[in-house]
Amino acid sequence: MDNVRTAREINIRDILLVLRRRWMILTLVTALFTGLGALYANKPEEPLYQATARIIIHSNTDFINTLKVVIREPAVLQKVVEELKLDRTPAALRSQISVSSVDNTQVVLVTVTDHDQALAASIANSTVRQYKAAIARLLNFSEITILSEAKTDASPRPINPSDENRLILIGLAAGLVLGVGASFLRDTLDDSLRTEKRTKEVLGMPVLGQVSRIGRVKPPGKSHTRISTTRRETLGS
């Protein structure tokens, strides 16, 4: 147990030493990704709104599933484009519309997503009207009731609200993770001998002594010469 605890303490110390040596890489990478997160958070994003119309299809479940597919078909959406004079194709309009049932009942929701809430409501209402007419014409089925039309809200809330703090925190977390990884990668590629233990492992020889590194000497004419011994190099024999 003591050996395991000692090994764990050594590993943690080694990790902290690597991060201390490569603090500049860690700081730069973290600052870069945090800045990118803040930059993206401040990027203006056009809000999206949804509007939903409800219909009732008076039929069994299997036929309802078939009828739901027709709602997003060109036979219906082309009529919607023409009625509202939209500057988009039926294929583009199809990507804005989603169809779902309420708890496997006969109630079907037709939801439209658009940057303009009023336009989203108009598209949803036009879609259910044109759908009802198309089903009667194509399948001779008229058992469809419009339960409620889509309406606009006086204070609409977008479905994609911006969350600046979340994006900044994501950038910070990503920067820390990548910064730590870059620090260890840089340290792994560095083959300098920094410790007595590492010197023994690489050279296979005992360490006999240490030589102090001489600092920069002041030019002649100064009152005294200053020698710094702030760093040491380890040598083997």
C-alpha positions as CSV (number, residue, x, y, z in Angstrom):
1,M,0.0,0.0,0.0
2,D,2.8,2.4,0.9
3,N,4.5,1.7,-2.5
4,V,1.3,2.5,-4.4
5,R,0.8,5.7,-2.4
6,T,4.4,6.7,-3.0
7,A,4.1,6.0,-6.8
8,R,0.9,8.0,-7.0
9,E,2.5,11.0,-5.2
10,I,5.5,10.8,-7.5
11,N,3.2,10.7,-10.6
12,I,1.3,13.7,-9.4
13,R,4.5,15.6,-8.7
14,D,5.8,14.8,-12.1
15,I,2.6,16.1,-13.7
16,L,2.7,19.3,-11.8
17,L,6.4,19.8,-12.7
18,V,5.6,19.4,-16.4
19,L,2.8,21.9,-16.2
20,R,5.0,24.3,-14.4
21,R,7.8,24.0,-17.0
22,R,5.3,24.4,-19.9
23,W,3.0,27.0,-18.3
24,M,3.4,29.3,-21.3
25,I,2.0,26.7,-23.7
26,L,-0.9,25.9,-21.4
27,T,-1.7,29.6,-20.9
28,L,-1.5,30.5,-24.6
29,V,-3.7,27.6,-25.7
30,T,-6.3,28.2,-23.0
31,A,-6.4,31.9,-23.8
32,L,-6.8,31.2,-27.5
33,F,-9.7,28.9,-27.2
34,T,-11.4,31.0,-24.5
35,G,-11.1,34.0,-26.9
36,L,-12.5,32.0,-29.8
37,G,-15.5,31.0,-27.5
38,A,-16.1,34.6,-26.6
39,L,-15.8,35.7,-30.2
40,Y,-18.3,33.1,-31.4
41,A,-20.6,34.0,-28.5
42,N,-20.6,37.6,-29.6
43,K,-21.3,36.7,-33.2
44,P,-24.8,37.9,-34.1
45,E,-27.2,35.0,-34.7
46,E,-30.6,35.5,-36.3
47,P,-33.3,34.1,-33.9
48,L,-35.6,31.3,-35.0
49,Y,-39.2,31.0,-34.0
50,Q,-41.8,28.2,-34.2
51,A,-45.5,28.2,-34.9
52,T,-47.8,25.1,-34.7
53,A,-51.1,24.3,-36.2
54,R,-53.1,21.3,-35.0
55,I,-55.4,19.0,-37.0
56,I,-57.4,15.9,-36.3
57,I,-57.3,13.0,-38.8
58,H,-60.3,10.8,-38.2
59,S,-58.8,7.4,-39.2
60,N,-56.9,4.4,-37.8
61,T,-53.3,4.7,-36.9
62,D,-51.9,3.0,-40.0
63,F,-53.7,5.3,-42.4
64,I,-52.8,8.3,-40.3
65,N,-49.1,7.5,-40.7
66,T,-49.7,7.4,-44.5
67,L,-51.6,10.7,-44.5
68,K,-48.9,12.4,-42.4
69,V,-46.3,11.8,-45.0
70,V,-48.4,13.8,-47.6
71,I,-48.2,17.0,-45.6
72,R,-44.6,17.6,-46.6
73,E,-45.0,16.5,-50.2
74,P,-44.6,19.0,-53.2
75,A,-48.3,18.5,-54.0
76,V,-49.1,20.4,-50.8
77,L,-46.1,22.7,-50.4
78,Q,-46.2,24.0,-54.0
79,K,-49.7,25.4,-53.3
80,V,-48.4,26.9,-50.0
81,V,-45.6,28.7,-52.0
82,E,-48.1,30.0,-54.5
83,E,-50.6,31.1,-51.9
84,L,-48.1,33.1,-49.7
85,K,-45.9,34.1,-52.7
86,L,-42.8,32.8,-51.0
87,D,-39.4,33.3,-52.4
88,R,-38.3,29.7,-51.8
89,T,-38.8,26.3,-53.3
90,P,-41.0,23.5,-52.0
91,A,-37.8,21.6,-51.1
92,A,-36.6,24.5,-49.0
93,L,-40.0,24.8,-47.3
94,R,-40.0,21.1,-46.6
95,S,-36.9,21.5,-44.3
96,Q,-38.8,24.1,-42.2
97,I,-41.8,21.8,-41.5
98,S,-42.0,19.0,-39.0
99,V,-45.1,16.7,-38.4
100,S,-45.8,14.7,-35.3
101,S,-48.6,13.0,-33.5
102,V,-49.7,13.7,-29.9
103,D,-49.2,10.5,-27.9
104,N,-50.2,8.3,-30.8
105,T,-53.6,9.9,-31.0
106,Q,-55.4,11.3,-34.0
107,V,-54.2,14.8,-33.2
108,V,-51.3,15.8,-35.5
109,L,-49.1,18.8,-35.0
110,V,-47.7,20.8,-38.0
111,T,-44.8,22.9,-36.8
112,V,-43.0,25.5,-38.9
113,T,-39.6,27.1,-38.0
114,D,-38.7,30.5,-39.5
115,H,-36.8,33.6,-38.7
116,D,-40.1,35.5,-38.8
117,Q,-42.7,34.3,-36.3
118,A,-45.6,35.8,-38.2
119,L,-44.5,34.1,-41.4
120,A,-44.0,30.8,-39.6
121,A,-47.6,31.0,-38.4
122,S,-48.9,31.9,-41.9
123,I,-47.0,28.9,-43.4
124,A,-48.3,26.5,-40.8
125,N,-51.9,27.6,-41.4
126,S,-51.6,27.6,-45.1
127,T,-50.0,24.1,-45.0
128,V,-52.9,22.6,-43.1
129,R,-55.5,24.2,-45.4
130,Q,-53.7,23.1,-48.6
131,Y,-53.1,19.7,-47.1
132,K,-56.8,19.2,-46.3
133,A,-57.7,20.2,-49.9
134,A,-55.0,18.0,-51.4
135,I,-56.0,14.9,-49.4
136,A,-59.6,15.3,-50.5
137,R,-58.5,15.7,-54.1
138,L,-55.8,12.9,-54.2
139,L,-57.2,10.3,-51.9
140,N,-60.9,11.3,-51.7
141,F,-60.5,11.6,-47.9
142,S,-62.3,14.4,-46.2
143,E,-62.2,13.3,-42.5
144,I,-59.7,16.0,-41.5
145,T,-60.6,18.8,-39.0
146,I,-58.4,21.8,-38.3
147,L,-58.4,21.8,-34.5
148,S,-56.5,25.1,-34.0
149,E,-54.5,27.4,-36.2
150,A,-51.1,28.7,-35.5
151,K,-51.0,32.1,-33.7
152,T,-48.3,34.7,-33.1
153,D,-47.2,35.7,-29.7
154,A,-46.9,39.3,-28.5
155,S,-43.6,38.6,-26.9
156,P,-42.1,35.7,-28.8
157,R,-39.2,33.8,-27.5
158,P,-36.7,32.3,-30.0
159,I,-35.9,28.6,-29.9
160,N,-32.2,29.3,-30.2
161,P,-31.4,31.8,-27.5
162,S,-27.7,32.8,-27.3
163,D,-25.8,31.7,-24.2
164,E,-22.6,33.6,-24.1
165,N,-21.3,32.3,-20.8
166,R,-21.8,28.6,-21.9
167,L,-19.8,29.1,-25.0
168,I,-17.0,30.9,-23.1
169,L,-16.9,28.1,-20.6
170,I,-16.8,25.5,-23.4
171,G,-13.8,27.4,-24.9
172,L,-12.1,27.6,-21.6
173,A,-12.5,23.8,-20.9
174,A,-11.4,22.9,-24.4
175,G,-8.4,25.2,-24.1
176,L,-7.4,23.6,-20.7
177,V,-7.6,20.1,-22.1
178,L,-5.7,20.9,-25.3
179,G,-3.2,23.0,-23.4
180,V,-2.4,20.2,-21.0
181,G,-2.1,17.8,-23.9
182,A,0.2,20.2,-25.8
183,S,2.3,20.7,-22.7
184,F,2.9,17.0,-22.2
185,L,3.6,16.5,-25.9
186,R,6.2,19.3,-25.9
187,D,7.8,17.9,-22.8
188,T,7.9,14.4,-24.3
189,L,9.7,15.7,-27.4
190,D,12.2,17.6,-25.2
191,D,15.2,15.3,-24.6
192,S,17.0,17.6,-22.2
193,L,18.3,16.1,-19.0
194,R,16.8,18.1,-16.1
195,T,17.1,15.9,-13.1
196,E,19.7,13.6,-11.5
197,K,17.3,10.7,-11.7
198,R,16.7,11.2,-15.4
199,T,20.4,11.5,-16.0
200,K,21.1,8.2,-14.4
201,E,18.3,6.5,-16.3
202,V,19.5,7.8,-19.7
203,L,23.3,7.6,-19.3
204,G,23.4,4.6,-16.9
205,M,26.1,6.4,-14.8
206,P,26.2,7.9,-11.4
207,V,26.2,11.7,-11.1
208,L,29.5,13.0,-9.6
209,G,28.7,16.6,-9.3
210,Q,27.0,19.8,-10.5
211,V,28.3,22.8,-12.3
212,S,26.7,26.2,-11.6
213,R,25.7,28.2,-14.7
214,I,27.5,31.5,-14.9
215,G,25.3,34.5,-15.5
216,R,26.0,37.5,-17.7
217,V,29.0,39.6,-16.7
218,K,28.6,43.4,-16.7
219,P,30.8,45.3,-19.1
220,P,34.1,46.9,-18.0
221,G,33.9,50.2,-16.3
222,K,31.3,49.1,-13.8
223,S,32.0,49.2,-10.1
224,H,31.7,45.5,-9.7
225,T,31.1,42.2,-11.5
226,R,28.0,40.2,-10.7
227,I,27.7,36.5,-11.2
228,S,24.4,34.7,-11.0
229,T,23.9,31.1,-10.1
230,T,20.2,30.9,-10.7
231,R,20.3,27.7,-12.7
232,R,22.2,24.4,-12.5
233,E,23.0,21.7,-15.1
234,T,23.4,18.1,-14.1
235,L,26.4,16.2,-15.6
236,G,27.3,12.5,-15.6
237,S,30.7,10.9,-15.9
